[in-house]
Amino acid sequence: MQRQQSAAGTAGLRPRAVAEECRTLYVQAADPEGFPPRVAIPDEYSRALTASAQTLEDWERRAGAWSARAGGGYRALAARAADQEARDALVRRAALGAAPLALVSGAWLQWLSSPGNGDSELTMRTLALYAQDLGAGHPGADRGSAYRALLHHLRLAEHAAPVTRLTQDPQVSDLAFALPGPLLAMSRRPDEHRAELVGADLCLRAVGLLPPLAVVRELLPAAADWTALDPGAARREDTPTGLTLGRAAAAALAAESPDSPGLIAGFRWALDLLQRWNNGLYEEVSAALDPAHDMAELLRLRAREAALYHQEFKVEGRTLGDWFTEARTAPHGLLQALAASRLVRPGSPERSPLLRGLISENGPMFRIFSPADEAVIRRWIRSLPAAAAAAADHNGQDPAPGTAMDPGTAADHNGQDPNPVWAPDPATDPARPLPAQMAAVRGPAARRDRTPGTLREAYHLLLSRGDTPALRRYATGYVHGWLARSRVGWDTAGHLPPPHWDPRGLRPWLQEQHDRHGREFEQGADAPLPTKEALVDATVQLAPLTLIDGSWLQGFTDYGHASSDVGHLLFSTYWDELGNGDLGLNHPLIYREVLREMGVELPPTASREFAQWPGFSEESFELPVYWLCIGRLPRTFLPEVLGLNVAMELSGVGGGYRRARIGLEKYGFSTRFVDIHNTIDNVATGHSAWAADAVDAYMATVPSVLGPGCEPGVWERVRTGYRSLNPPGGRRARRAARRATRAYETKGEIH
């Protein structure tokens, strides 16, 4: 993929060429720690819409009407299917064609929240929408998992997990990745594409259930959770619809950036690509009604390896090896030759030597074809008499290879019904040259790539999701240094998790720590409280930390983590810290209310002025920068994040929050911040319990994923993460941190 390609650089490319790049992009953008290529929606979408009087509501109606018509087109195809085998072929094509988008439904919202915007209305609205897509609070409850269940039901899930394997399935066309590939890449740079992502999302909500899935639902109503597969629908009866939540997100964005054309441009771009993809898929599904089409495709897919093994056997004077070499690009000649050969008995697959002998369990081609492949072959052979009869009616000429002339079983007029309920729009024909409708690879220039010079600068840069190689190196090196510091004086460290993980779980140890906190609180009940000035200063110095509450978990908004057995607990915690969509429960905002009561009005957290505010000490940024750094690396430092999360959620429960409440109450300040944490962090059903459960869920997988005997090393990393909340601060510890950071900077690489 050309790294310097500009938005105009796609002007001469055919849509298939760009779609191939989108297939690669789909894989690159799936990695939460990767650097996918930059993409941009072509400027022509914004320019065309600037002069247009159409509103967002107009585009919604247009998208919904198109979806209904297109869905009707697929249902009409099903009505024309000659038999159950034809309907099965239609379902298979439709389900696989929709898979790249449906398996990541909602994933483009994954990074719209960040530590710097966690207290905004827009973030609350997009997170509420995303949480519904994920089925927050439950593992495997995301819309993508619901679609994977459908693929399992259809026995089409061989490449469905992890989702990047879908790009290896030759049955899924490149065009199917043309929208989800760029969308996922854009989601990794939300600061550049926020408006376009919200607009594209609203388009997909307005479209609802993807048109090709309308026929799958009609034919197989009990095969899937169809509500989950419709991004515009509600997941439960007592919750808003996805479309309603999408509109709320769009309204919040319009209020925040009223002059931005990106919202409608993103909507229009997504609708354009949806229509282009749907037109291509409609042609595939229509053609699949003809058994010869699927057989020709099977020959094409298997031709490369087959050419090596068929040099002796001849058909129509040519070796099969020669036929297969030709079939890599043009399989219809071989298809016609096989139909006329002694290997096939037209209309009788059970009598055909191809099936009865060659690929039987005693034949030379045993297991060359899968059961699904054999079904394709049987269907094609069974159809041959009908095709021959149709050919006789067609001016006495042979039918064109790979097509059927029977209007009851195949598509006329380039895959369109002569009297269609819906027909492809020529303006979005996938075969037309692509001016710029697909996302252009390598769009806007990257932000300046530089290493932060100070802690305050690092804090400011790390508050957004934006990333560069230099910033990534800084973050990774900082984490390595902090963890090295956390390992100093290990033998004398107190109150760490047990030396060995107990398969019975961490909950008993958690209860013991809670009891200890309670005892320490009672024993210190008579200790003098800090002065009002000291309390205010301590509250102020904690602001850079507390106003980014949950930032160590920001990596677990990633779609692949957020609904996993481990990650769903961490996403739920993150979601809770920001108030579950309710600004009245948003922890950063509640903390700012306390600061205002103390007479302190701080700049917005994401602003440069906040990081440079003179009232903060330099030390007040050390731990927050660690949180921000490790939160970007959920894959590299997963065990350490799990340990840190336990330490953080347990730290004040039972003791610290209770004592802080006494001090705040004495001087007349609100205790709401500490009160809410002492309840939601509880060790029975709250964040502390979730943190322990996440550790246990992860540790239980270590033997099968990393191998037997790896548990001790992984557990030490969890314990190091636990201690990293409060590492030693002496010279030896800081020296160890500097050495580890330098070692990484010398040897570490960013890929």
C-alpha positions in Angstrom: 0.0 0.0 0.0 1.5 3.3 -1.1 2.1 5.4 2.0 2.3 8.7 0.1 -0.9 8.2 -1.9 -3.1 11.3 -1.7 -6.9 11.7 -1.8 -6.6 12.4 -5.5 -4.4 9.4 -6.0 -7.4 7.0 -6.3 -8.9 8.9 -9.2 -7.7 6.5 -11.9 -8.2 3.3 -9.9 -10.9 0.7 -10.7 -13.1 0.0 -7.7 -11.8 -3.5 -7.4 -8.2 -2.3 -7.0 -9.2 0.0 -4.2 -11.4 -2.7 -2.6 -8.3 -5.0 -2.5 -6.5 -2.3 -0.5 -9.6 -2.1 1.8 -9.3 -5.8 2.4 -5.8 -5.3 3.7 -6.9 -2.2 5.7 -9.5 -4.3 7.4 -6.7 -6.4 9.0 -4.4 -3.5 9.8 -7.1 -1.5 11.5 -8.2 -4.4 13.8 -5.0 -4.1 15.9 -5.6 -1.7 18.8 -1.8 -1.1 18.9 -1.2 -0.9 15.2 -0.7 2.0 12.8 -3.2 1.5 10.0 -2.8 3.7 6.9 -4.5 7.1 7.0 -7.8 7.4 5.0 -9.9 10.3 4.1 -13.4 10.8 2.8 -12.9 12.6 -0.6 -13.6 16.4 -0.4 -16.2 16.1 -3.2 -18.7 14.8 -0.6 -18.4 18.0 1.5 -18.4 20.2 -1.6 -21.4 18.7 -3.1 -23.4 18.9 0.1 -22.5 22.5 0.9 -24.7 23.6 -2.0 -27.4 21.0 -1.2 -30.6 21.8 0.6 -30.9 18.3 1.9 -30.9 17.9 5.6 -29.7 15.0 7.7 -33.4 14.0 8.1 -33.7 13.9 4.3 -30.8 11.6 4.0 -32.2 9.3 6.8 -35.4 8.9 4.9 -33.5 8.3 1.7 -31.4 5.6 3.3 -34.4 3.9 4.9 -36.3 3.9 1.6 -33.3 2.5 -0.3 -32.8 -0.3 2.3 -36.5 -1.3 2.0 -36.3 -1.5 -1.8 -33.0 -3.3 -1.9 -34.2 -5.8 0.7 -37.3 -6.4 -1.4 -35.0 -7.2 -4.4 -33.3 -10.0 -2.5 -36.7 -11.4 -1.4 -37.8 -11.4 -5.1 -34.7 -13.4 -5.9 -35.6 -16.0 -3.3 -39.1 -16.3 -4.8 -37.5 -17.2 -8.1 -35.3 -19.9 -6.6 -36.1 -23.2 -8.2 -35.5 -25.4 -5.2 -34.1 -25.6 -1.7 -30.6 -26.0 -3.0 -30.9 -22.7 -4.9 -32.3 -21.0 -1.7 -29.4 -22.4 0.3 -26.9 -21.0 -2.2 -28.6 -17.6 -2.0 -28.5 -17.6 1.8 -24.8 -18.6 1.7 -23.8 -15.8 -0.6 -25.9 -13.2 1.2 -24.5 -14.1 4.6 -20.9 -14.2 3.6 -21.2 -11.0 1.6 -22.5 -9.1 4.7 -20.0 -10.7 7.1 -17.2 -8.1 6.9 -19.5 -5.3 8.0 -21.9 -7.2 10.3 -19.1 -8.9 12.3 -17.8 -5.5 13.4 -21.1 -3.7 13.7 -20.5 -0.6 15.8 -16.7 -1.1 16.0 -16.2 2.3 14.3 -17.3 4.0 17.5 -14.6 2.2 19.6 -12.2 5.2 20.1 -14.6 8.2 20.1 -14.1 8.5 23.9 -10.7 9.5 25.3 -9.3 10.6 28.6 -9.5 14.2 27.4 -13.1 14.2 26.4 -14.7 11.9 29.0 -16.9 14.7 30.4 -18.5 15.8 27.1 -22.1 15.4 26.0 -20.9 14.0 22.7 -18.8 11.3 24.4 -21.7 10.3 26.6 -24.0 9.9 23.6 -21.6 7.9 21.5 -20.6 5.7 24.4 -24.3 5.0 25.1 -24.7 4.0 21.5 -21.5 1.9 21.6 -22.4 0.2 24.9 -25.7 -0.9 23.4 -23.9 -2.4 20.4 -21.6 -4.3 22.8 -24.4 -5.5 25.0 -22.3 -4.0 27.8 -22.0 -6.1 31.0 -22.1 -9.4 29.2 -19.4 -11.3 27.4 -20.0 -12.1 23.7 -23.2 -10.0 23.6 -22.0 -7.6 20.9 -23.8 -7.4 17.6 -20.8 -8.9 15.9 -21.0 -12.0 18.0 -24.7 -12.3 17.2 -23.7 -12.4 13.5 -21.0 -15.0 14.2 -23.7 -17.1 15.7 -25.6 -16.9 12.5 -22.6 -18.0 10.5 -22.1 -20.9 12.9 -25.8 -21.9 12.3 -25.2 -21.8 8.5 -21.9 -23.6 8.9 -20.0 -20.7 7.4 -17.9 -19.7 10.4 -14.6 -21.2 9.4 -13.0 -17.8 9.0 -15.2 -15.8 11.4 -12.9 -15.7 14.4 -10.8 -13.7 14.9 -12.5 -11.4 12.5 -9.3 -10.7 10.5 -9.4 -14.2 9.2 -12.4 -13.3 7.2 -10.0 -11.7 4.7 -8.6 -15.2 4.0 -12.0 -16.5 2.8 -11.9 -16.5 -1.0 -15.7 -16.7 -1.0 -15.9 -13.1 0.4 -15.3 -10.5 -2.3 -12.9 -7.6 -2.0 -15.9 -5.2 -2.4 -17.3 -6.4 0.9 -14.4 -4.7 2.7 -14.7 -1.4 0.9 -16.8 0.2 3.7 -15.7 -1.6 6.9 -12.0 -1.4 6.1 -11.9 2.4 5.9 -14.4 2.8 8.7 -12.2 0.8 11.1 -9.1 2.7 10.0 -10.9 6.0 10.6 -11.9 4.8 14.0 -8.2 4.6 15.0 -7.9 8.4 14.3 -11.1 9.8 15.8 -9.7 13.3 16.3 -9.5 13.5 12.5 -12.8 11.7 11.6 -15.2 12.3 14.5 -17.9 13.9 12.5 -17.6 11.5 9.6 -17.8 8.5 11.9 -20.9 9.8 13.6 -22.5 10.5 10.2 -21.5 7.1 8.8 -22.9 5.4 11.9 -26.2 7.2 11.6 -26.4 6.1 8.0 -26.0 2.5 9.1 -28.7 2.9 11.8 -31.1 4.4 9.2 -30.4 1.5 6.8 -31.1 -1.0 9.6 -30.8 -4.7 8.8 -28.5 -4.9 5.8 -30.6 -5.5 2.6 -29.1 -9.0 1.8 -30.0 -10.2 5.3 -33.7 -9.4 4.7 -34.0 -12.6 2.7 -32.0 -14.6 5.2 -34.3 -13.5 7.9 -37.4 -14.3 5.8 -36.1 -17.8 5.0 -34.6 -18.6 8.4 -36.5 -16.5 11.0 -35.3 -18.6 13.9 -31.6 -18.7 12.8 -30.4 -15.6 14.5 -31.1 -12.8 17.0 -32.4 -10.5 14.3 -32.8 -7.6 16.7 -29.1 -7.7 17.5 -28.3 -7.8 13.8 -30.2 -4.6 13.1 -28.1 -1.7 14.3 -31.1 0.7 14.1 -33.1 -1.5 16.5 -33.2 -1.6 20.3 -31.5 -4.5 22.0 -34.3 -4.8 24.6 -37.8 -3.5 24.8 -37.1 -1.1 27.6 -34.2 0.7 25.8 -34.0 3.3 23.1 -33.4 2.1 19.5 -30.0 2.3 18.0 -31.4 4.9 15.5 -32.6 7.0 18.4 -29.2 6.9 20.1 -27.5 7.6 16.8 -29.6 10.7 16.3 -28.7 11.9 19.8 -25.0 11.4 19.0 -25.5 13.4 15.8 -27.3 16.1 17.6 -24.5 16.4 20.2 -21.9 16.6 17.5 -23.9 19.3 15.6 -24.2 21.3 18.8 -20.4 21.0 19.4 -19.4 21.7 15.8 -22.3 23.4 14.1 -20.4 24.4 11.0 -18.8 21.1 10.2 -19.9 19.4 7.0 -18.4 16.1 8.1 -21.6 14.8 9.6 -23.7 14.7 6.4 -20.6 14.0 4.3 -19.9 10.9 6.4 -23.5 9.8 6.0 -23.5 10.3 2.2 -20.2 8.6 1.8 -21.3 5.5 3.8 -24.6 5.3 1.8 -22.7 5.5 -1.4 -20.4 2.7 -0.5 -23.3 0.6 0.9 -25.1 1.0 -2.4 -22.0 0.1 -4.4 -21.3 -3.0 -2.3 -25.0 -4.0 -2.4 -25.1 -3.8 -6.1 -22.1 -6.0 -6.4 -23.5 -8.5 -3.9 -26.8 -8.5 -5.6 -25.1 -9.6 -8.8 -23.3 -12.4 -6.9 -26.4 -13.6 -5.2 -28.5 -13.5 -8.5 -25.8 -15.4 -10.3 -25.7 -18.0 -7.5 -29.2 -19.0 -8.5 -27.5 -20.6 -11.5 -25.8 -23.9 -10.3 -23.2 -23.4 -13.1 -22.1 -20.1 -11.5 -21.1 -21.7 -8.2 -19.5 -24.6 -10.0 -17.4 -22.2 -12.2 -16.4 -20.3 -9.0 -15.3 -23.6 -7.3 -13.2 -24.5 -10.3 -11.6 -21.1 -10.3 -10.7 -21.2 -6.6 -9.2 -24.7 -6.8 -7.5 -24.4 -10.2 -4.1 -23.4 -9.1 -3.3 -26.5 -7.1 -5.3 -28.8 -9.3 -3.2 -27.8 -12.4 -0.2 -29.6 -10.8 -1.9 -33.0 -10.6 -3.8 -33.5 -13.8 -1.3 -33.7 -16.6 -2.2 -37.2 -17.7 -6.0 -37.2 -18.0 -7.3 -35.5 -21.1 -10.7 -33.8 -21.8 -11.5 -32.8 -25.4 -7.9 -33.3 -26.4 -6.3 -31.2 -23.7 -4.9 -32.3 -20.4 -6.9 -31.3 -17.4 -3.8 -29.5 -16.1 -4.0 -27.2 -19.1 -7.7 -26.7 -18.5 -7.1 -25.8 -14.8 -4.3 -23.4 -15.7 -6.8 -21.5 -17.9 -9.5 -21.8 -15.3 -7.6 -19.6 -12.8 -9.0 -16.7 -14.8 -11.6 -18.2 -17.1 -13.2 -21.3 -15.7 -16.2 -21.5 -18.1 -14.4 -23.5 -20.8 -13.4 -26.2 -18.4 -17.0 -26.2 -17.0 -18.4 -26.8 -20.4 -15.9 -29.5 -21.2 -16.6 -31.3 -17.9 -20.3 -31.2 -18.6 -19.7 -33.0 -21.9 -17.1 -35.4 -20.5 -17.5 -39.0 -19.4 -17.0 -37.8 -15.8 -20.5 -36.4 -15.6 -23.9 -38.0 -16.1 -26.2 -34.9 -16.7 -29.0 -34.9 -14.2 -27.6 -37.8 -12.2 -24.9 -36.9 -9.7 -25.2 -40.3 -8.0 -24.3 -42.0 -11.3 -21.5 -39.5 -12.3 -17.9 -41.0 -12.0 -16.7 -37.6 -10.7 -18.7 -38.1 -7.5 -19.2 -41.9 -7.5 -15.5 -42.8 -8.1 -12.9 -40.0 -8.2 -13.8 -38.2 -4.9 -15.3 -41.2 -3.1 -13.5 -42.6 -0.1 -11.7 -45.1 -2.3 -11.0 -42.7 -5.1 -7.8 -40.8 -6.0 -9.4 -37.5 -5.0 -10.8 -38.4 -1.6 -11.2 -35.4 0.6 -10.1 -33.0 -2.1 -13.5 -31.4 -1.8 -15.3 -30.4 1.3 -18.9 -31.4 1.9 -20.0 -27.9 0.9 -17.9 -28.3 -2.3 -19.5 -31.6 -3.1 -22.9 -30.1 -2.6 -22.0 -27.5 -5.3 -20.9 -30.2 -7.7 -24.1 -32.3 -7.1 -26.3 -29.3 -7.6 -24.6 -28.4 -10.9 -24.8 -32.0 -12.3 -28.4 -32.2 -11.3 -29.1 -29.0 -13.2 -27.5 -30.0 -16.4 -30.5 -31.4 -18.3 -32.5 -28.2 -17.6 -29.6 -26.1 -18.9 -29.4 -28.3 -22.0 -33.1 -27.9 -22.6 -32.9 -24.2 -22.2 -30.0 -24.1 -24.7 -32.1 -25.9 -27.3 -34.7 -23.2 -27.0 -32.1 -20.5 -27.3 -31.8 -20.5 -31.2 -30.3 -23.9 -31.1 -27.0 -22.5 -29.6 -25.1 -23.7 -26.6 -25.7 -21.5 -23.5 -22.9 -19.1 -22.6 -20.5 -20.9 -20.3 -21.4 -20.3 -16.6 -24.9 -19.0 -17.2 -28.3 -20.6 -17.3 -31.0 -19.5 -19.7 -33.9 -20.6 -17.6 -35.5 -17.4 -16.3 -36.9 -19.4 -13.4 -33.5 -20.3 -12.0 -31.1 -17.6 -13.1 -30.8 -13.9 -13.6 -31.3 -12.1 -16.9 -30.1 -8.7 -17.9 -26.8 -8.7 -15.9 -28.3 -10.1 -12.8 -31.5 -8.0 -12.7 -35.0 -9.2 -12.7 -36.9 -8.1 -15.8 -39.6 -6.8 -13.5 -37.7 -6.1 -10.4 -38.9 -4.9 -7.0 -35.4 -3.3 -6.8 -32.6 -3.1 -9.3 -29.0 -1.9 -8.9 -28.5 1.8 -9.3 -26.2 2.4 -12.4 -24.8 5.5 -10.7 -23.2 3.2 -8.1 -22.4 0.2 -10.3 -19.4 -1.5 -8.8 -17.9 -2.0 -12.3 -17.7 1.7 -13.1 -14.4 3.5 -12.7 -14.0 4.9 -9.3 -13.5 8.7 -9.1 -13.1 8.9 -5.3 -16.2 7.4 -3.7 -14.1 4.9 -1.8 -12.0 6.2 1.0 -8.8 7.4 -0.3 -5.7 5.8 1.2 -3.3 8.1 2.8 -5.4 11.2 3.2 -4.6 14.1 5.5 -1.1 14.6 6.7 -0.1 13.0 10.1 0.3 15.3 13.0 3.8 16.2 13.9 5.7 13.3 15.2 7.8 14.3 18.1 8.7 12.9 21.5 7.3 14.8 24.5 9.9 16.9 26.2 8.3 17.1 29.6 5.8 15.2 31.7 3.2 18.0 31.2 3.6 17.9 27.5 3.3 14.1 27.5 0.2 14.4 29.6 -1.4 16.8 27.1 -0.5 14.7 24.1 -1.7 11.5 25.6 -5.1 12.8 26.5 -6.3 12.2 22.9 -6.4 8.9 21.0 -4.1 10.3 18.4 -0.8 8.4 18.0 2.5 8.6 16.3 5.5 6.3 16.3 7.4 8.8 18.6 4.6 9.1 21.0 4.1 5.3 21.0 7.8 4.8 21.8 7.6 7.3 24.6 4.5 5.6 26.1 6.0 2.1 25.8 9.3 3.2 27.3 7.6 5.1 30.2 5.6 1.9 31.0 8.7 -0.2 31.0 10.4 2.2 33.3 7.5 2.5 35.7 7.2 -1.3 35.9 10.9 -1.7 36.6 10.5 0.8 39.4 7.6 -1.2 40.7 9.7 -4.4 41.0 12.4 -2.7 43.2 12.3 -3.9 46.8 9.9 -6.7 45.9 10.7 -8.9 48.9 9.8 -6.1 51.3 6.6 -5.0 49.6 3.5 -5.5 51.7 -0.1 -6.4 50.9 0.6 -7.7 47.4 -1.7 -10.4 45.8 -0.8 -14.0 46.9 2.6 -15.3 45.6 0.7 -17.9 43.5 -2.6 -17.7 41.7 -5.2 -20.0 43.2 -7.6 -21.5 40.6 -10.3 -21.0 43.1 -10.0 -17.3 42.4 -9.0 -14.0 43.9 -12.2 -13.2 45.7 -11.1 -14.6 49.1 -8.0 -12.5 49.1 -10.1 -9.5 48.0 -12.3 -9.9 51.0 -9.2 -10.1 53.3 -7.9 -6.8 51.9 -11.3 -5.2 52.5 -11.3 -6.4 56.1 -7.8 -5.0 56.5 -8.9 -1.6 55.2 -11.8 -1.6 57.7 -9.5 -2.4 60.6 -7.0 0.3 59.6 -9.8 2.8 59.3 -11.0 2.0 62.8 -7.5 2.0 64.2 -6.8 5.4 62.7 -10.1 6.9 63.7 -8.5 9.3 66.2 -5.8 10.5 63.9 -5.9 14.2 63.2 -7.5 15.4 60.0 -5.6 17.5 57.6 -6.2 21.3 57.6 -8.6 22.8 55.2 -5.7 24.2 53.2 -3.9 20.8 53.1 -7.2 19.1 52.0 -7.8 21.6 49.2 -4.2 21.3 48.0 -4.3 17.5 48.0 -7.6 17.6 46.1 -6.1 19.9 43.5 -2.9 17.8 43.1 -5.1 14.8 42.4 -7.0 16.5 39.7 -4.7 15.5 36.8 -5.3 11.9 37.9 -8.9 11.9 38.9 -10.1 13.9 35.9 -9.0 11.0 33.7 -10.6 8.4 35.9 -10.6 5.0 34.1 -7.9 6.0 31.6 -5.8 2.9 32.3 -8.7 1.0 30.8 -9.2 3.1 27.6 -7.7 0.3 25.5 -10.7 -1.9 26.5 -13.1 0.1 24.5 -11.5 -1.7 21.5 -14.2 -3.9 19.9 -12.1 -7.0 20.2 -11.6 -6.6 23.9 -14.8 -4.9 25.1 -17.1 -7.9 24.9 -14.5 -10.7 25.5 -14.6 -12.9 28.6 -11.9 -10.7 30.3 -12.5 -7.3 28.6 -16.2 -7.0 29.1 -15.6 -6.5 32.8 -13.1 -3.8 32.2 -15.3 -2.0 29.6 -18.1 -2.0 32.1 -15.8 -0.4 34.7 -14.7 2.2 32.2 -18.4 2.9 31.3 -19.3 3.2 34.9 -16.4 5.7 35.6 -17.9 8.0 33.0 -21.4 7.7 34.3 -23.1 5.2 32.0 -24.2 7.9 29.6 -25.5 10.2 32.4 -23.5 13.4 32.9 -24.9 13.7 36.4 -23.0 10.5 37.3 -19.8 11.4 35.4 -16.9 11.1 37.8 -14.7 13.8 36.2 -17.6 16.3 36.4 -18.4 15.3 40.0 -14.8 16.0 40.9 -14.9 19.4 39.2 -17.9 20.3 41.3 -15.9 19.6 44.5 -13.0 21.7 43.2 -15.5 24.6 42.5 -16.7 24.4 46.0 -13.1 24.8 47.1 -12.8 27.9 44.9 -10.7 26.2 42.2 -11.8 26.5 38.5 -9.5 24.5 36.2 -9.2 24.8 32.4 -10.7 22.0 30.3 -8.8 18.8 30.8 -7.9 18.4 27.2 -6.5 21.9 26.8 -2.8 22.7 26.9 -3.6 25.3 29.6 -4.7 22.5 31.9 -1.4 20.7 31.6 0.6 23.9 32.1 -1.6 25.2 35.0 0.9 26.5 37.6 -1.0 25.2 40.6 0.0 21.6 39.8 3.3 20.2 41.0 5.4 18.2 38.5 4.9 15.0 40.7 1.2 15.3 40.1 1.7 14.1 36.5 3.8 11.1 37.1 1.1 8.5 37.9 -1.4 10.0 35.4 1.1 9.8 32.6 1.6 6.1 33.5 -2.1 5.5 33.4 -2.4 7.2 30.0 0.6 5.3 28.6 -0.4 1.8 29.7 -4.0 2.4 28.7 -2.8 2.6 25.1 -1.2 -0.8 25.2 -3.9 -3.3 26.2 -2.4 -6.1 24.3 1.3 -5.7 25.3 0.6 -5.1 29.0 -2.6 -7.0 29.6 -1.5 -8.8 32.8 -0.1 -5.5 34.2 -3.3 -3.6 33.4 -5.3 -6.3 35.1 -3.2 -6.0 38.3 -3.3 -2.2 38.2 -7.1 -2.3 37.9 -7.4 -4.5 41.0 -5.2 -2.1 42.9 -7.0 1.0 41.8 -10.5 -0.3 42.4 -9.7 -1.8 45.8 -7.5 1.1 47.0 -10.1 3.3 48.8 -12.9 0.8 49.5 -13.6 0.2 53.2 -11.1 2.8 54.5 -9.6 5.5 52.4 -12.9 6.8 51.0 -14.5 6.8 54.4 -11.7 8.8 55.9 -11.8 11.2 53.0 -15.5 11.7 53.6 -14.9 12.8 57.1 -12.4 15.4 56.0 -14.7 16.8 53.3 -17.7 16.8 55.5 -15.8 18.7 58.3 -15.1 21.6 56.0 -18.5 21.7 54.3 -17.5 20.2 51.0 -19.6 17.7 49.0 -18.8 14.1 49.7 -20.5 12.7 46.6 -17.3 11.8 44.8 -16.0 9.5 47.6 -19.5 8.2 48.5 -20.1 7.0 45.0 -16.7 5.3 44.7 -17.1 3.6 48.1 -20.3 2.0 46.8 -19.6 1.2 43.1 -16.1 -0.1 44.0 -17.4 -2.6 46.5 -15.9 -6.1 46.8 -19.2 -8.0 46.4 -20.8 -6.7 43.2 -18.8 -3.6 42.3 -15.6 -2.7 40.5 -13.3 -4.4 42.9 -15.2 -7.7 42.4 -15.2 -7.2 38.6 -11.4 -6.5 38.7 -10.8 -9.8 40.5 -13.1 -11.7 38.2 -11.2 -10.3 35.2 -7.9 -11.5 36.6 -9.4 -15.0 37.2 -10.9 -15.1 33.8 -7.6 -14.3 32.2 -5.4 -16.6 34.4 -7.8 -19.5 33.6 -6.9 -19.2 29.9 -3.1 -19.0 30.3 -2.4 -22.8 30.1 -4.4 -23.2 26.9 -3.3 -20.0 25.2 0.3 -19.5 26.3 1.1 -23.1 27.3 1.3 -25.1 30.5 3.8 -23.8 33.0 3.4 -20.1 32.0 1.2 -19.3 34.9 3.9 -18.2 37.4 5.5 -15.7 35.0 2.2 -14.2 34.0 1.0 -14.0 37.6 4.2 -12.1 38.5 3.3 -9.6 35.8 -0.2 -9.2 37.4 1.4 -8.6 40.8 3.8 -6.1 39.3 0.8 -4.3 37.8 -0.9 -4.3 41.2 2.1 -2.7 42.8 2.5 -0.1 40.0 -0.3 2.0 41.5 2.0 2.9 44.3 5.6 2.0 43.4 8.6 2.8 45.6 10.0 6.3 45.1 13.6 6.1 46.3 16.7 6.7 44.3 17.2 3.0 43.6 13.7 2.6 42.2 14.0 5.7 40.0 17.4 4.6 38.8 15.9 1.3 37.8 13.1 3.1 35.9 15.6 5.2 33.9 17.7 2.1 33.0 14.6 0.2 31.8 13.4 3.2 29.7 16.8 3.6 28.1 17.1 -0.1 27.4 13.7 0.0 25.6 14.6 3.2 23.7 17.9 1.5 22.6 16.4 -1.9 21.6 12.7 -1.4 21.2 11.0 -1.1 17.8 7.7 0.1 16.7 6.1 -2.1 14.0 
